[in-house]
Amino acid sequence: MLAGATVRLSGAGVDSARLDAGLILGAVLGMDRATLLAENTRRLSGQEIARFEALLARRLERRPLAQVLGHREFWSLDFLVTEATLDPRPDSETLVEAVLAARQGNPPARLLDLGTGTGCLLLSLLSEWRGAWGLGLDRSPEAAKVAARNASRLGLASRAAIVVADWSSGLRGTFDVVVANPPYIPEADLAGLAPEVARFEPRTALVAGADGLDDYRRIARALPELLAPGGLVGLEVGSGQAGAVAELLSAEGLLVSGTVRDLAMVERVVLAKKRLANTPISH
Ligand SMILES: C[S@@+](CC[C@H](N)C(=O)[O-])C[C@H]1O[C@@H](n2cnc3c(N)ncnc32)[C@H](O)[C@@H]1O
């Protein structure tokens, strides 16, 4: 079964064919990869074969593996993933790591995640900052539902609120930490991306105008009012966008404190702070 599925997935252009075949079969049989290999002489029932073929067919059409399996791991936590949510990327763990490091010894009380999707950024941070309360918002009601379910499944619902909103319009109050991984793909680049992304991930989670910066512009304008004095913002950025995003934040009077690279050495995160009320602006 595994060998045959691997050949079919390779033929469909899936790079990680062997791995994906194993993960799909493991999901059908409720086994991890080690058990699966150890049980390689087991005969599958007709029902198991039918279930395997159904999931495999979805992956063969190049649907992302996380959508096929219905969940994925991020920050060592298990997140439900649907067609309405971006599949959380390992790159985004760089943002979680960066804001945790920037607030080490100074955990926030109130946290905001703009464009929460599965809730992966908000909920990972709340799992680390045990005394914090957080708000995740998304324009997509379907994504917001998934984030709310993830909050419950992870036992974080009492410290997380999920709302449907167009960025921060309608929000009142300030936050000690704001994070966002907004859409950042330039319109014209979408068609050139892998079919998993271009055909199956929600377009509204991906594309942000002609230069990919439209949503950073809107978010940057809102940040001075959203951040508490001394508050921190961490934004995930696309490859080559860090400089432009840092400029947008500076133009709003925020102090850019640095950028952080991901494991592929791409500048992936821009960090900035709102001045404390009594810090003079230097010229
Ligand atoms: C790149 S995805 C990030 C999802 C999640 N935070 C993550 O890191 O995996 C961007 C998210 O922003 C949401 N979004 C796009 N435009 C928005 C808007 N104007 N207001 C609120 N959310 C928006 C999308 O629905 C999507 O869930």
The ligand as an SDF file (V2000), in Angstrom:
LIG
                    3D

 27 29  0  0  0  0  0  0  0  0999 V2000
   -1.4400   34.4970    6.4110 C   0  0  0  0  0  0  0  0  0  0  0  0
   -2.9280   34.0580    7.2790 S   0  0  0  0  0  0  0  0  0  0  0  0
   -2.2590   33.8120    8.9220 C   0  0  0  0  0  0  0  0  0  0  0  0
   -3.0730   32.8910    9.7960 C   0  0  0  0  0  0  0  0  0  0  0  0
   -2.3880   32.5320   11.1290 C   0  0  0  0  0  0  0  0  0  0  0  0
   -2.1730   33.7090   11.9500 N   0  0  0  0  0  0  0  0  0  0  0  0
   -1.0760   31.8240   10.8760 C   0  0  0  0  0  0  0  0  0  0  0  0
   -0.0230   32.4300   11.1460 O   0  0  0  0  0  0  0  0  0  0  0  0
   -1.0820   30.6840   10.4180 O   0  0  0  0  0  0  0  0  0  0  0  0
   -3.7360   35.6400    7.3770 C   0  0  0  0  0  0  0  0  0  0  0  0
   -5.0770   35.6520    8.0940 C   0  0  0  0  0  0  0  0  0  0  0  0
   -5.5750   36.9870    8.0820 O   0  0  0  0  0  0  0  0  0  0  0  0
   -6.9640   36.9670    7.8200 C   0  0  0  0  0  0  0  0  0  0  0  0
   -7.3170   38.2780    7.2240 N   0  0  0  0  0  0  0  0  0  0  0  0
   -7.1010   38.6950    5.9570 C   0  0  0  0  0  0  0  0  0  0  0  0
   -7.5580   39.9540    5.8050 N   0  0  0  0  0  0  0  0  0  0  0  0
   -8.0770   40.3340    7.0100 C   0  0  0  0  0  0  0  0  0  0  0  0
   -8.7000   41.5160    7.4750 C   0  0  0  0  0  0  0  0  0  0  0  0
   -8.8960   42.5750    6.6810 N   0  0  0  0  0  0  0  0  0  0  0  0
   -9.0910   41.5540    8.7660 N   0  0  0  0  0  0  0  0  0  0  0  0
   -8.9060   40.4870    9.5880 C   0  0  0  0  0  0  0  0  0  0  0  0
   -8.3220   39.3340    9.1910 N   0  0  0  0  0  0  0  0  0  0  0  0
   -7.9060   39.2580    7.9170 C   0  0  0  0  0  0  0  0  0  0  0  0
   -7.1590   35.7960    6.8960 C   0  0  0  0  0  0  0  0  0  0  0  0
   -8.5080   35.3350    6.9350 O   0  0  0  0  0  0  0  0  0  0  0  0
   -6.1490   34.7890    7.4540 C   0  0  0  0  0  0  0  0  0  0  0  0
   -6.7260   33.9520    8.4160 O   0  0  0  0  0  0  0  0  0  0  0  0
  1  2  1  0
  2  3  1  0
  2 10  1  0
  3  4  1  0
  4  5  1  0
  5  6  1  0
  5  7  1  0
  7  8  2  0
  7  9  1  0
 10 11  1  0
 11 12  1  0
 11 26  1  0
 12 13  1  0
 13 14  1  0
 13 24  1  0
 14 15  1  0
 14 23  1  0
 15 16  2  0
 16 17  1  0
 17 18  1  0
 17 23  2  0
 18 19  1  0
 18 20  2  0
 20 21  1  0
 21 22  2  0
 22 23  1  0
 24 25  1  0
 24 26  1  0
 26 27  1  0
M  CHG  2   2   1   9  -1
M  END
$$$$
